[in-house]
Amino acid sequence: MSIQAQLDELEQRHQALDHEIAEAQQTFGVDDLKLAELKRRKLQLKDEIARIKNQSVH
């Protein structure tokens, strides 16, 4: 898989998690643990995207 294809996939997953988090926050009685897990996964994806972009620059 090319670096750009990998970045595209990660960015799509990041966007999907963003939407899922937004929907969960609007739901009454949202599970705080689930919300925290979604945010953690989103942050991991953001870090992975940044790492790949940084490596491709060097």
Protein Blocks (a to p, Z undefined) as FASTA:
>chain_A
ZZklmmmmmmmmmmmmmmmmmmmmmpghiafklmmmmmmmmmmmmmmmmmmmmmmmZZ
